[in-house]
Amino acid sequence: AAGTFIPFVAGLSEMRFGRFLAFDVPSVAVWATGIGVVGYVFGRNLELVDTIISRFGWIMLGLLAVMVALVVLRRRRRTS
């Protein structure tokens, strides 16, 4: 869920596309590997997997909110 908002925040902070890709591609690889490992190890207990992924998503959403707030504060300081 949080991965949907990351490009929005990158654009909001005027991040260059090359820099965005330098961070996004490795993070997608880590995410996909992590999900694969969790699925392999805990595949028989789907409720636990759902809980782990859900909590991680909420944590990422919280980090996104903090990042957006920091960008907004930075822009306000720059204009005043």
All heavy atoms as a GROMACS GRO file, in nm:
protein
  620
    1ALA      N    1   0.081  -0.119   0.000
    1ALA     CA    2   0.000   0.000   0.000
    1ALA      C    3   0.086   0.126   0.000
    1ALA      O    4   0.058   0.219  -0.072
    1ALA     CB    5  -0.092   0.000   0.119
    2ALA      N    6   0.191   0.126   0.082
    2ALA     CA    7   0.275   0.245   0.090
    2ALA      C    8   0.352   0.268  -0.040
    2ALA      O    9   0.381   0.382  -0.076
    2ALA     CB   10   0.372   0.234   0.207
    3GLY      N   11   0.383   0.161  -0.112
    3GLY     CA   12   0.456   0.174  -0.237
    3GLY      C   13   0.383   0.256  -0.340
    3GLY      O   14   0.444   0.312  -0.431
    4THR      N   15   0.254   0.267  -0.326
    4THR     CA   16   0.175   0.348  -0.418
    4THR      C   17   0.202   0.496  -0.396
    4THR      O   18   0.196   0.575  -0.490
    4THR     CB   19   0.026   0.320  -0.396
    4THR    OG1   20   0.004   0.180  -0.401
    4THR    CG2   21  -0.059   0.388  -0.499
    5PHE      N   22   0.234   0.535  -0.274
    5PHE     CA   23   0.250   0.675  -0.241
    5PHE      C   24   0.394   0.725  -0.253
    5PHE      O   25   0.418   0.844  -0.258
    5PHE     CB   26   0.200   0.702  -0.098
    5PHE     CG   27   0.056   0.671  -0.080
    5PHE    CD1   28   0.015   0.556  -0.016
    5PHE    CD2   29  -0.041   0.756  -0.132
    5PHE    CE1   30  -0.119   0.526   0.000
    5PHE    CE2   31  -0.175   0.728  -0.117
    5PHE     CZ   32  -0.214   0.612  -0.051
    6ILE      N   33   0.490   0.634  -0.258
    6ILE     CA   34   0.630   0.675  -0.262
    6ILE      C   35   0.662   0.760  -0.387
    6ILE      O   36   0.726   0.864  -0.374
    6ILE     CB   37   0.723   0.552  -0.252
    6ILE    CG1   38   0.702   0.480  -0.118
    6ILE    CG2   39   0.868   0.590  -0.272
    6ILE    CD1   40   0.729   0.564   0.004
    7PRO      N   41   0.617   0.720  -0.507
    7PRO     CA   42   0.643   0.807  -0.622
    7PRO      C   43   0.581   0.946  -0.606
    7PRO      O   44   0.639   1.046  -0.650
    7PRO     CB   45   0.579   0.732  -0.740
    7PRO     CG   46   0.578   0.590  -0.697
    7PRO     CD   47   0.556   0.594  -0.548
    8PHE      N   48   0.466   0.953  -0.541
    8PHE     CA   49   0.401   1.082  -0.515
    8PHE      C   50   0.491   1.170  -0.429
    8PHE      O   51   0.511   1.288  -0.457
    8PHE     CB   52   0.266   1.059  -0.449
    8PHE     CG   53   0.198   1.185  -0.405
    8PHE    CD1   54   0.140   1.270  -0.497
    8PHE    CD2   55   0.194   1.220  -0.271
    8PHE    CE1   56   0.078   1.387  -0.457
    8PHE    CE2   57   0.133   1.336  -0.230
    8PHE     CZ   58   0.075   1.421  -0.324
    9VAL      N   59   0.546   1.113  -0.323
    9VAL     CA   60   0.632   1.189  -0.233
    9VAL      C   61   0.761   1.229  -0.305
    9VAL      O   62   0.810   1.341  -0.288
    9VAL     CB   63   0.664   1.108  -0.105
    9VAL    CG1   64   0.765   1.180  -0.019
    9VAL    CG2   65   0.537   1.083  -0.028
   10ALA      N   66   0.815   1.140  -0.386
   10ALA     CA   67   0.936   1.173  -0.463
   10ALA      C   68   0.909   1.290  -0.556
   10ALA      O   69   0.991   1.381  -0.569
   10ALA     CB   70   0.984   1.051  -0.540
   11GLY      N   71   0.795   1.288  -0.622
   11GLY     CA   72   0.759   1.399  -0.709
   11GLY      C   73   0.735   1.527  -0.631
   11GLY      O   74   0.775   1.636  -0.672
   12LEU      N   75   0.671   1.514  -0.516
   12LEU     CA   76   0.643   1.630  -0.431
   12LEU      C   77   0.772   1.697  -0.385
   12LEU      O   78   0.780   1.820  -0.377
   12LEU     CB   79   0.561   1.586  -0.310
   12LEU     CG   80   0.511   1.692  -0.215
   12LEU    CD1   81   0.404   1.776  -0.283
   12LEU    CD2   82   0.454   1.627  -0.089
   13SER      N   83   0.873   1.617  -0.360
   13SER     CA   84   1.000   1.672  -0.314
   13SER      C   85   1.094   1.708  -0.430
   13SER      O   86   1.209   1.741  -0.408
   13SER     CB   87   1.070   1.574  -0.220
   13SER     OG   88   1.103   1.456  -0.290
   14GLU      N   89   1.040   1.697  -0.554
   14GLU     CA   90   1.114   1.732  -0.675
   14GLU      C   91   1.242   1.649  -0.691
   14GLU      O   92   1.345   1.698  -0.735
   14GLU     CB   93   1.145   1.881  -0.678
   14GLU     CG   94   1.019   1.966  -0.680
   14GLU     CD   95   1.047   2.115  -0.670
   14GLU    OE1   96   1.164   2.156  -0.662
   14GLU    OE2   97   0.949   2.192  -0.669
   15MET      N   98   1.234   1.521  -0.654
   15MET     CA   99   1.348   1.431  -0.669
   15MET      C  100   1.369   1.402  -0.817
   15MET      O  101   1.274   1.380  -0.890
   15MET     CB  102   1.321   1.300  -0.593
   15MET     CG  103   1.433   1.200  -0.603
   15MET     SD  104   1.397   1.045  -0.515
   15MET     CE  105   1.425   1.097  -0.347
   16ARG      N  106   1.495   1.402  -0.860
   16ARG     CA  107   1.527   1.368  -0.999
   16ARG      C  108   1.492   1.222  -1.024
   16ARG      O  109   1.504   1.138  -0.935
   16ARG     CB  110   1.673   1.392  -1.028
   16ARG     CG  111   1.709   1.541  -1.033
   16ARG     CD  112   1.855   1.560  -1.044
   16ARG     NE  113   1.911   1.501  -0.920
   16ARG     CZ  114   2.036   1.464  -0.903
   16ARG    NH1  115   2.122   1.478  -0.999
   16ARG    NH2  116   2.077   1.413  -0.790
   17PHE      N  117   1.451   1.191  -1.148
   17PHE     CA  118   1.405   1.056  -1.181
   17PHE      C  119   1.515   0.953  -1.163
   17PHE      O  120   1.492   0.844  -1.112
   17PHE     CB  121   1.350   1.053  -1.324
   17PHE     CG  122   1.286   0.922  -1.359
   17PHE    CD1  123   1.169   0.882  -1.296
   17PHE    CD2  124   1.342   0.840  -1.454
   17PHE    CE1  125   1.108   0.762  -1.328
   17PHE    CE2  126   1.282   0.719  -1.487
   17PHE     CZ  127   1.166   0.681  -1.424
   18GLY      N  128   1.637   0.985  -1.203
   18GLY     CA  129   1.749   0.892  -1.186
   18GLY      C  130   1.774   0.859  -1.040
   18GLY      O  131   1.799   0.743  -1.004
   19ARG      N  132   1.766   0.959  -0.956
   19ARG     CA  133   1.785   0.937  -0.812
   19ARG      C  134   1.671   0.852  -0.756
   19ARG      O  135   1.692   0.763  -0.674
   19ARG     CB  136   1.794   1.071  -0.740
   19ARG     CG  137   1.819   1.058  -0.591
   19ARG     CD  138   1.840   1.195  -0.530
   19ARG     NE  139   1.841   1.190  -0.387
   19ARG     CZ  140   1.948   1.173  -0.312
   19ARG    NH1  141   2.066   1.163  -0.370
   19ARG    NH2  142   1.941   1.170  -0.182
   20PHE      N  143   1.549   0.880  -0.801
   20PHE     CA  144   1.434   0.802  -0.758
   20PHE      C  145   1.454   0.655  -0.793
   20PHE      O  146   1.432   0.567  -0.710
   20PHE     CB  147   1.306   0.856  -0.821
   20PHE     CG  148   1.188   0.766  -0.804
   20PHE    CD1  149   1.125   0.755  -0.681
   20PHE    CD2  150   1.140   0.690  -0.910
   20PHE    CE1  151   1.017   0.670  -0.664
   20PHE    CE2  152   1.032   0.606  -0.894
   20PHE     CZ  153   0.970   0.596  -0.770
   21LEU      N  154   1.495   0.629  -0.917
   21LEU     CA  155   1.518   0.490  -0.959
   21LEU      C  156   1.628   0.424  -0.878
   21LEU      O  157   1.621   0.306  -0.846
   21LEU     CB  158   1.551   0.483  -1.107
   21LEU     CG  159   1.436   0.505  -1.203
   21LEU    CD1  160   1.484   0.498  -1.347
   21LEU    CD2  161   1.324   0.405  -1.179
   22ALA      N  162   1.732   0.501  -0.844
   22ALA     CA  163   1.843   0.446  -0.766
   22ALA      C  164   1.796   0.397  -0.629
   22ALA      O  165   1.853   0.303  -0.572
   22ALA     CB  166   1.953   0.551  -0.749
   23PHE      N  167   1.693   0.459  -0.574
   23PHE     CA  168   1.638   0.415  -0.446
   23PHE      C  169   1.524   0.316  -0.464
   23PHE      O  170   1.508   0.223  -0.385
   23PHE     CB  171   1.588   0.535  -0.364
   23PHE     CG  172   1.699   0.615  -0.304
   23PHE    CD1  173   1.743   0.732  -0.364
   23PHE    CD2  174   1.760   0.574  -0.187
   23PHE    CE1  175   1.844   0.806  -0.309
   23PHE    CE2  176   1.862   0.648  -0.130
   23PHE     CZ  177   1.905   0.763  -0.192
   24ASP      N  178   1.443   0.336  -0.566
   24ASP     CA  179   1.322   0.255  -0.584
   24ASP      C  180   1.352   0.112  -0.628
   24ASP      O  181   1.294   0.017  -0.574
   24ASP     CB  182   1.229   0.322  -0.684
   24ASP     CG  183   1.093   0.256  -0.689
   24ASP    OD1  184   1.032   0.241  -0.581
   24ASP    OD2  185   1.049   0.220  -0.799
   25VAL      N  186   1.441   0.095  -0.723
   25VAL     CA  187   1.470  -0.039  -0.775
   25VAL      C  188   1.524  -0.132  -0.665
   25VAL      O  189   1.472  -0.243  -0.647
   25VAL     CB  190   1.562  -0.032  -0.898
   25VAL    CG1  191   1.611  -0.169  -0.939
   25VAL    CG2  192   1.490   0.036  -1.013
   26PRO      N  193   1.625  -0.090  -0.587
   26PRO     CA  194   1.670  -0.180  -0.479
   26PRO      C  195   1.562  -0.206  -0.374
   26PRO      O  196   1.551  -0.317  -0.322
   26PRO     CB  197   1.789  -0.106  -0.417
   26PRO     CG  198   1.834  -0.010  -0.520
   26PRO     CD  199   1.712   0.026  -0.599
   27SER      N  200   1.481  -0.105  -0.344
   27SER     CA  201   1.377  -0.126  -0.242
   27SER      C  202   1.272  -0.225  -0.290
   27SER      O  203   1.222  -0.307  -0.213
   27SER     CB  204   1.313   0.006  -0.201
   27SER     OG  205   1.239   0.061  -0.308
   28VAL      N  206   1.238  -0.221  -0.419
   28VAL     CA  207   1.143  -0.317  -0.474
   28VAL      C  208   1.203  -0.458  -0.469
   28VAL      O  209   1.133  -0.555  -0.435
   28VAL     CB  210   1.103  -0.278  -0.618
   28VAL    CG1  211   1.029  -0.391  -0.687
   28VAL    CG2  212   1.018  -0.152  -0.617
   29ALA      N  213   1.332  -0.469  -0.498
   29ALA     CA  214   1.398  -0.600  -0.492
   29ALA      C  215   1.397  -0.655  -0.350
   29ALA      O  216   1.370  -0.774  -0.328
   29ALA     CB  217   1.541  -0.590  -0.545
   30VAL      N  218   1.425  -0.570  -0.253
   30VAL     CA  219   1.424  -0.614  -0.113
   30VAL      C  220   1.282  -0.654  -0.072
   30VAL      O  221   1.262  -0.757  -0.006
   30VAL     CB  222   1.480  -0.503  -0.020
   30VAL    CG1  223   1.454  -0.534   0.126
   30VAL    CG2  224   1.628  -0.484  -0.045
   31TRP      N  225   1.184  -0.572  -0.110
   31TRP     CA  226   1.044  -0.602  -0.075
   31TRP      C  227   1.001  -0.736  -0.135
   31TRP      O  228   0.944  -0.820  -0.065
   31TRP     CB  229   0.953  -0.490  -0.124
   31TRP     CG  230   0.807  -0.518  -0.106
   31TRP    CD1  231   0.720  -0.557  -0.202
   31TRP    CD2  232   0.734  -0.514   0.015
   31TRP    NE1  233   0.595  -0.574  -0.147
   31TRP    CE2  234   0.601  -0.549  -0.014
   31TRP    CE3  235   0.767  -0.482   0.147
   31TRP    CZ2  236   0.502  -0.554   0.083
   31TRP    CZ3  237   0.666  -0.487   0.243
   31TRP    CH2  238   0.537  -0.523   0.210
   32ALA      N  239   1.028  -0.756  -0.262
   32ALA     CA  240   0.986  -0.880  -0.328
   32ALA      C  241   1.056  -1.001  -0.268
   32ALA      O  242   0.994  -1.106  -0.245
   32ALA     CB  243   1.016  -0.871  -0.478
   33THR      N  244   1.184  -0.987  -0.237
   33THR     CA  245   1.257  -1.097  -0.173
   33THR      C  246   1.201  -1.125  -0.035
   33THR      O  247   1.180  -1.241   0.002
   33THR     CB  248   1.407  -1.062  -0.164
   33THR    OG1  249   1.456  -1.036  -0.295
   33THR    CG2  250   1.486  -1.175  -0.101
   34GLY      N  251   1.175  -1.020   0.040
   34GLY     CA  252   1.120  -1.037   0.175
   34GLY      C  253   0.985  -1.106   0.174
   34GLY      O  254   0.960  -1.197   0.253
   35ILE      N  255   0.899  -1.065   0.084
   35ILE     CA  256   0.766  -1.127   0.074
   35ILE      C  257   0.780  -1.273   0.034
   35ILE      O  258   0.710  -1.361   0.086
   35ILE     CB  259   0.678  -1.050  -0.027
   35ILE    CG1  260   0.644  -0.913   0.027
   35ILE    CG2  261   0.551  -1.127  -0.060
   35ILE    CD1  262   0.564  -0.912   0.155
   36GLY      N  263   0.872  -1.301  -0.058
   36GLY     CA  264   0.894  -1.440  -0.099
   36GLY      C  265   0.944  -1.526   0.015
   36GLY      O  266   0.897  -1.639   0.034
   37VAL      N  267   1.037  -1.474   0.093
   37VAL     CA  268   1.090  -1.548   0.208
   37VAL      C  269   0.983  -1.570   0.313
   37VAL      O  270   0.968  -1.681   0.367
   37VAL     CB  271   1.214  -1.477   0.267
   37VAL    CG1  272   1.254  -1.538   0.400
   37VAL    CG2  273   1.330  -1.482   0.170
   38VAL      N  274   0.907  -1.465   0.344
   38VAL     CA  275   0.799  -1.479   0.442
   38VAL      C  276   0.698  -1.582   0.394
   38VAL      O  277   0.653  -1.667   0.471
   38VAL     CB  278   0.731  -1.342   0.469
   38VAL    CG1  279   0.602  -1.359   0.547
   38VAL    CG2  280   0.826  -1.251   0.544
   39GLY      N  281   0.662  -1.577   0.267
   39GLY     CA  282   0.568  -1.675   0.212
   39GLY      C  283   0.621  -1.817   0.219
   39GLY      O  284   0.548  -1.911   0.251
   40TYR      N  285   0.749  -1.833   0.192
   40TYR     CA  286   0.810  -1.966   0.195
   40TYR      C  287   0.817  -2.021   0.338
   40TYR      O  288   0.782  -2.135   0.364
   40TYR     CB  289   0.951  -1.960   0.135
   40TYR     CG  290   1.022  -2.093   0.136
   40TYR    CD1  291   0.990  -2.191   0.043
   40TYR    CD2  292   1.120  -2.119   0.230
   40TYR    CE1  293   1.054  -2.313   0.044
   40TYR    CE2  294   1.185  -2.242   0.232
   40TYR     CZ  295   1.152  -2.339   0.139
   40TYR     OH  296   1.217  -2.458   0.141
   41VAL      N  297   0.860  -1.935   0.430
   41VAL     CA  298   0.879  -1.980   0.568
   41VAL      C  299   0.746  -1.998   0.640
   41VAL      O  300   0.726  -2.094   0.714
   41VAL     CB  301   0.970  -1.882   0.645
   41VAL    CG1  302   0.978  -1.916   0.792
   41VAL    CG2  303   1.110  -1.881   0.584
   42PHE      N  304   0.654  -1.905   0.621
   42PHE     CA  305   0.529  -1.908   0.696
   42PHE      C  306   0.408  -1.943   0.609
   42PHE      O  307   0.294  -1.912   0.643
   42PHE     CB  308   0.504  -1.771   0.761
   42PHE     CG  309   0.607  -1.733   0.862
   42PHE    CD1  310   0.702  -1.636   0.832
   42PHE    CD2  311   0.610  -1.794   0.986
   42PHE    CE1  312   0.798  -1.600   0.925
   42PHE    CE2  313   0.706  -1.759   1.080
   42PHE     CZ  314   0.800  -1.661   1.049
   43GLY      N  315   0.430  -2.008   0.497
   43GLY     CA  316   0.323  -2.036   0.401
   43GLY      C  317   0.206  -2.114   0.457
   43GLY      O  318   0.094  -2.103   0.409
   44ARG      N  319   0.228  -2.190   0.560
   44ARG     CA  320   0.119  -2.270   0.618
   44ARG      C  321   0.036  -2.192   0.719
   44ARG      O  322  -0.065  -2.241   0.767
   44ARG     CB  323   0.175  -2.394   0.683
   44ARG     CG  324   0.236  -2.487   0.580
   44ARG     CD  325   0.298  -2.607   0.643
   44ARG     NE  326   0.372  -2.678   0.540
   44ARG     CZ  327   0.364  -2.806   0.520
   44ARG    NH1  328   0.288  -2.880   0.597
   44ARG    NH2  329   0.434  -2.862   0.425
   45ASN      N  330   0.082  -2.074   0.754
   45ASN     CA  331   0.009  -1.993   0.852
   45ASN      C  332  -0.020  -1.857   0.789
   45ASN      O  333   0.045  -1.757   0.819
   45ASN     CB  334   0.090  -1.978   0.980
   45ASN     CG  335   0.010  -1.919   1.092
   45ASN    OD1  336  -0.100  -1.871   1.071
   45ASN    ND2  337   0.064  -1.922   1.212
   46LEU      N  338  -0.119  -1.851   0.704
   46LEU     CA  339  -0.148  -1.729   0.628
   46LEU      C  340  -0.194  -1.613   0.716
   46LEU      O  341  -0.171  -1.497   0.682
   46LEU     CB  342  -0.253  -1.758   0.521
   46LEU     CG  343  -0.204  -1.848   0.408
   46LEU    CD1  344  -0.316  -1.873   0.307
   46LEU    CD2  345  -0.084  -1.788   0.338
   47GLU      N  346  -0.257  -1.641   0.828
   47GLU     CA  347  -0.300  -1.533   0.918
   47GLU      C  348  -0.179  -1.458   0.972
   47GLU      O  349  -0.180  -1.336   0.982
   47GLU     CB  350  -0.385  -1.587   1.031
   47GLU     CG  351  -0.524  -1.628   0.986
   47GLU     CD  352  -0.611  -1.671   1.103
   47GLU    OE1  353  -0.588  -1.623   1.216
   47GLU    OE2  354  -0.702  -1.751   1.080
   48LEU      N  355  -0.074  -1.530   1.008
   48LEU     CA  356   0.048  -1.466   1.059
   48LEU      C  357   0.112  -1.382   0.950
   48LEU      O  358   0.155  -1.269   0.975
   48LEU     CB  359   0.146  -1.571   1.111
   48LEU     CG  360   0.280  -1.517   1.163
   48LEU    CD1  361   0.257  -1.423   1.281
   48LEU    CD2  362   0.370  -1.634   1.203
   49VAL      N  363   0.118  -1.434   0.829
   49VAL     CA  364   0.175  -1.359   0.716
   49VAL      C  365   0.094  -1.232   0.692
   49VAL      O  366   0.150  -1.124   0.672
   49VAL     CB  367   0.178  -1.447   0.588
   49VAL    CG1  368   0.219  -1.364   0.468
   49VAL    CG2  369   0.272  -1.564   0.608
   50ASP      N  370  -0.037  -1.242   0.695
   50ASP     CA  371  -0.123  -1.126   0.675
   50ASP      C  372  -0.097  -1.021   0.783
   50ASP      O  373  -0.090  -0.901   0.754
   50ASP     CB  374  -0.270  -1.168   0.676
   50ASP     CG  375  -0.362  -1.052   0.649
   50ASP    OD1  376  -0.335  -0.976   0.554
   50ASP    OD2  377  -0.462  -1.037   0.724
   51THR      N  378  -0.081  -1.063   0.906
   51THR     CA  379  -0.053  -0.970   1.017
   51THR      C  380   0.080  -0.901   0.997
   51THR      O  381   0.091  -0.779   1.014
   51THR     CB  382  -0.053  -1.046   1.151
   51THR    OG1  383  -0.181  -1.108   1.169
   51THR    CG2  384  -0.025  -0.953   1.267
   52ILE      N  385   0.182  -0.977   0.959
   52ILE     CA  386   0.316  -0.919   0.938
   52ILE      C  387   0.311  -0.815   0.827
   52ILE      O  388   0.360  -0.702   0.842
   52ILE     CB  389   0.418  -1.029   0.905
   52ILE    CG1  390   0.443  -1.116   1.028
   52ILE    CG2  391   0.550  -0.968   0.857
   52ILE    CD1  392   0.523  -1.243   0.999
   53ILE      N  393   0.252  -0.849   0.714
   53ILE     CA  394   0.248  -0.758   0.600
   53ILE      C  395   0.163  -0.635   0.632
   53ILE      O  396   0.199  -0.523   0.597
   53ILE     CB  397   0.196  -0.831   0.475
   53ILE    CG1  398   0.299  -0.936   0.432
   53ILE    CG2  399   0.168  -0.734   0.361
   53ILE    CD1  400   0.250  -1.028   0.321
   54SER      N  401   0.053  -0.655   0.700
   54SER     CA  402  -0.035  -0.544   0.735
   54SER      C  403   0.036  -0.444   0.826
   54SER      O  404   0.030  -0.323   0.804
   54SER     CB  405  -0.161  -0.596   0.802
   54SER     OG  406  -0.243  -0.490   0.842
   55ARG      N  407   0.105  -0.494   0.927
   55ARG     CA  408   0.176  -0.405   1.019
   55ARG      C  409   0.287  -0.330   0.948
   55ARG      O  410   0.308  -0.211   0.972
   55ARG     CB  411   0.230  -0.483   1.138
   55ARG     CG  412   0.120  -0.525   1.232
   55ARG     CD  413   0.171  -0.594   1.354
   55ARG     NE  414   0.059  -0.638   1.436
   55ARG     CZ  415   0.068  -0.721   1.535
   55ARG    NH1  416   0.184  -0.775   1.565
   55ARG    NH2  417  -0.038  -0.755   1.605
   56PHE      N  418   0.358  -0.400   0.861
   56PHE     CA  419   0.463  -0.334   0.785
   56PHE      C  420   0.404  -0.222   0.699
   56PHE      O  421   0.462  -0.113   0.688
   56PHE     CB  422   0.540  -0.435   0.698
   56PHE     CG  423   0.653  -0.374   0.623
   56PHE    CD1  424   0.771  -0.342   0.687
   56PHE    CD2  425   0.641  -0.348   0.487
   56PHE    CE1  426   0.876  -0.285   0.617
   56PHE    CE2  427   0.745  -0.291   0.416
   56PHE     CZ  428   0.863  -0.260   0.482
   57GLY      N  429   0.290  -0.249   0.638
   57GLY     CA  430   0.224  -0.147   0.557
   57GLY      C  431   0.186  -0.025   0.638
   57GLY      O  432   0.204   0.089   0.593
   58TRP      N  433   0.135  -0.045   0.758
   58TRP     CA  434   0.098   0.068   0.844
   58TRP      C  435   0.222   0.147   0.886
   58TRP      O  436   0.219   0.271   0.894
   58TRP     CB  437   0.022   0.021   0.968
   58TRP     CG  438  -0.120  -0.012   0.937
   58TRP    CD1  439  -0.178  -0.135   0.935
   58TRP    CD2  440  -0.224   0.082   0.902
   58TRP    NE1  441  -0.311  -0.124   0.900
   58TRP    CE2  442  -0.342   0.006   0.880
   58TRP    CE3  443  -0.228   0.219   0.886
   58TRP    CZ2  444  -0.461   0.067   0.843
   58TRP    CZ3  445  -0.348   0.278   0.850
   58TRP    CH2  446  -0.462   0.202   0.829
   59ILE      N  447   0.332   0.077   0.914
   59ILE     CA  448   0.456   0.145   0.950
   59ILE      C  449   0.504   0.230   0.833
   59ILE      O  450   0.543   0.346   0.851
   59ILE     CB  451   0.564   0.043   0.993
   59ILE    CG1  452   0.526  -0.019   1.128
   59ILE    CG2  453   0.702   0.108   1.001
   59ILE    CD1  454   0.608  -0.139   1.166
   60MET      N  455   0.499   0.175   0.713
   60MET     CA  456   0.542   0.249   0.595
   60MET      C  457   0.452   0.370   0.570
   60MET      O  458   0.500   0.477   0.531
   60MET     CB  459   0.546   0.158   0.472
   60MET     CG  460   0.650   0.050   0.479
   60MET     SD  461   0.816   0.111   0.514
   60MET     CE  462   0.848   0.206   0.368
   61LEU      N  463   0.323   0.355   0.593
   61LEU     CA  464   0.231   0.466   0.578
   61LEU      C  465   0.263   0.578   0.678
   61LEU      O  466   0.260   0.696   0.644
   61LEU     CB  467   0.087   0.419   0.595
   61LEU     CG  468  -0.022   0.522   0.568
   61LEU    CD1  469  -0.013   0.573   0.424
   61LEU    CD2  470  -0.159   0.462   0.594
   62GLY      N  471   0.298   0.541   0.800
   62GLY     CA  472   0.338   0.639   0.901
   62GLY      C  473   0.465   0.712   0.860
   62GLY      O  474   0.475   0.835   0.873
   63LEU      N  475   0.562   0.638   0.806
   63LEU     CA  476   0.685   0.701   0.759
   63LEU      C  477   0.656   0.796   0.642
   63LEU      O  478   0.716   0.903   0.633
   63LEU     CB  479   0.786   0.594   0.716
   63LEU     CG  480   0.849   0.514   0.829
   63LEU    CD1  481   0.934   0.400   0.771
   63LEU    CD2  482   0.933   0.603   0.918
   64LEU      N  483   0.565   0.757   0.557
   64LEU     CA  484   0.526   0.842   0.446
   64LEU      C  485   0.467   0.973   0.497
   64LEU      O  486   0.500   1.081   0.447
   64LEU     CB  487   0.425   0.770   0.356
   64LEU     CG  488   0.363   0.854   0.246
   64LEU    CD1  489   0.468   0.892   0.143
   64LEU    CD2  490   0.248   0.780   0.183
   65ALA      N  491   0.381   0.965   0.597
   65ALA     CA  492   0.320   1.086   0.654
   65ALA      C  493   0.427   1.178   0.712
   65ALA      O  494   0.421   1.300   0.694
   65ALA     CB  495   0.218   1.047   0.760
   66VAL      N  496   0.525   1.121   0.779
   66VAL     CA  497   0.634   1.202   0.835
   66VAL      C  498   0.714   1.267   0.723
   66VAL      O  499   0.749   1.386   0.731
   66VAL     CB  500   0.726   1.115   0.925
   66VAL    CG1  501   0.853   1.187   0.962
   66VAL    CG2  502   0.651   1.071   1.049
   67MET      N  503   0.741   1.191   0.617
   67MET     CA  504   0.817   1.247   0.504
   67MET      C  505   0.743   1.362   0.438
   67MET      O  506   0.803   1.466   0.406
   67MET     CB  507   0.847   1.138   0.402
   67MET     CG  508   0.950   1.038   0.450
   67MET     SD  509   0.970   0.893   0.344
   67MET     CE  510   0.970   0.957   0.182
   68VAL      N  511   0.612   1.347   0.418
   68VAL     CA  512   0.533   1.454   0.358
   68VAL      C  513   0.535   1.577   0.447
   68VAL      O  514   0.552   1.690   0.400
   68VAL     CB  515   0.388   1.407   0.330
   68VAL    CG1  516   0.299   1.524   0.294
   68VAL    CG2  517   0.388   1.303   0.219
   69ALA      N  518   0.521   1.558   0.577
   69ALA     CA  519   0.523   1.671   0.670
   69ALA      C  520   0.658   1.743   0.666
   69ALA      O  521   0.663   1.866   0.667
   69ALA     CB  522   0.494   1.622   0.812
   70LEU      N  523   0.767   1.667   0.657
   70LEU     CA  524   0.900   1.729   0.650
   70LEU      C  525   0.917   1.808   0.521
   70LEU      O  526   0.975   1.918   0.522
   70LEU     CB  527   1.009   1.622   0.662
   70LEU     CG  528   1.024   1.558   0.799
   70LEU    CD1  529   1.124   1.443   0.793
   70LEU    CD2  530   1.066   1.661   0.902
   71VAL      N  531   0.868   1.756   0.411
   71VAL     CA  532   0.877   1.829   0.283
   71VAL      C  533   0.797   1.958   0.290
   71VAL      O  534   0.844   2.064   0.248
   71VAL     CB  535   0.828   1.740   0.166
   71VAL    CG1  536   0.808   1.822   0.040
   71VAL    CG2  537   0.925   1.627   0.142
   72VAL      N  538   0.678   1.952   0.346
   72VAL     CA  539   0.594   2.072   0.359
   72VAL      C  540   0.663   2.175   0.448
   72VAL      O  541   0.668   2.294   0.414
   72VAL     CB  542   0.454   2.035   0.412
   72VAL    CG1  543   0.376   2.159   0.451
   72VAL    CG2  544   0.379   1.953   0.310
   73LEU      N  545   0.716   2.132   0.561
   73LEU     CA  546   0.786   2.226   0.650
   73LEU      C  547   0.909   2.286   0.582
   73LEU      O  548   0.935   2.406   0.598
   73LEU     CB  549   0.829   2.154   0.779
   73LEU     CG  550   0.716   2.118   0.875
   73LEU    CD1  551   0.768   2.035   0.991
   73LEU    CD2  552   0.650   2.246   0.928
   74ARG      N  553   0.982   2.204   0.509
   74ARG     CA  554   1.101   2.254   0.439
   74ARG      C  555   1.064   2.360   0.337
   74ARG      O  556   1.131   2.462   0.324
   74ARG     CB  557   1.172   2.137   0.373
   74ARG     CG  558   1.302   2.173   0.309
   74ARG     CD  559   1.372   2.049   0.260
   74ARG     NE  560   1.420   2.076   0.126
   74ARG     CZ  561   1.438   1.991   0.033
   74ARG    NH1  562   1.408   1.864   0.054
   74ARG    NH2  563   1.485   2.025  -0.085
   75ARG      N  564   0.957   2.337   0.264
   75ARG     CA  565   0.913   2.435   0.164
   75ARG      C  566   0.865   2.563   0.228
   75ARG      O  567   0.886   2.672   0.176
   75ARG     CB  568   0.805   2.376   0.076
   75ARG     CG  569   0.860   2.275  -0.021
   75ARG     CD  570   0.761   2.236  -0.122
   75ARG     NE  571   0.823   2.143  -0.215
   75ARG     CZ  572   0.767   2.106  -0.329
   75ARG    NH1  573   0.651   2.152  -0.362
   75ARG    NH2  574   0.830   2.022  -0.407
   76ARG      N  575   0.798   2.551   0.342
   76ARG     CA  576   0.750   2.673   0.410
   76ARG      C  577   0.868   2.756   0.460
   76ARG      O  578   0.864   2.878   0.455
   76ARG     CB  579   0.658   2.636   0.527
   76ARG     CG  580   0.522   2.596   0.483
   76ARG     CD  581   0.431   2.578   0.599
   76ARG     NE  582   0.298   2.535   0.554
   76ARG     CZ  583   0.200   2.505   0.634
   76ARG    NH1  584   0.217   2.509   0.766
   76ARG    NH2  585   0.083   2.469   0.585
   77ARG      N  586   0.970   2.688   0.512
   77ARG     CA  587   1.087   2.761   0.561
   77ARG      C  588   1.162   2.828   0.446
   77ARG      O  589   1.217   2.936   0.461
   77ARG     CB  590   1.182   2.667   0.635
   77ARG     CG  591   1.134   2.629   0.770
   77ARG     CD  592   1.236   2.546   0.842
   77ARG     NE  593   1.184   2.505   0.972
   77ARG     CZ  594   1.249   2.430   1.056
   77ARG    NH1  595   1.368   2.385   1.026
   77ARG    NH2  596   1.196   2.397   1.170
   78ARG      N  597   1.163   2.761   0.331
   78ARG     CA  598   1.234   2.814   0.215
   78ARG      C  599   1.165   2.938   0.161
   78ARG      O  600   1.230   3.030   0.113
   78ARG     CB  601   1.238   2.708   0.106
   78ARG     CG  602   1.348   2.733   0.005
   78ARG     CD  603   1.352   2.635  -0.109
   78ARG     NE  604   1.342   2.495  -0.070
   78ARG     CZ  605   1.322   2.397  -0.154
   78ARG    NH1  606   1.307   2.423  -0.282
   78ARG    NH2  607   1.314   2.274  -0.113
   79THR      N  608   1.030   2.943   0.169
   79THR     CA  609   0.956   3.057   0.114
   79THR      C  610   0.945   3.173   0.211
   79THR      O  611   0.916   3.284   0.170
   79THR     CB  612   0.815   3.015   0.070
   79THR    OG1  613   0.744   2.961   0.181
   79THR    CG2  614   0.822   2.912  -0.042
   80SER      N  615   0.968   3.150   0.339
   80SER     CA  616   0.952   3.260   0.436
   80SER      C  617   1.083   3.324   0.471
   80SER      O  618   1.187   3.294   0.433
   80SER     CB  619   0.884   3.211   0.562
   80SER     OG  620   0.953   3.105   0.621
   0.00000   0.00000   0.00000
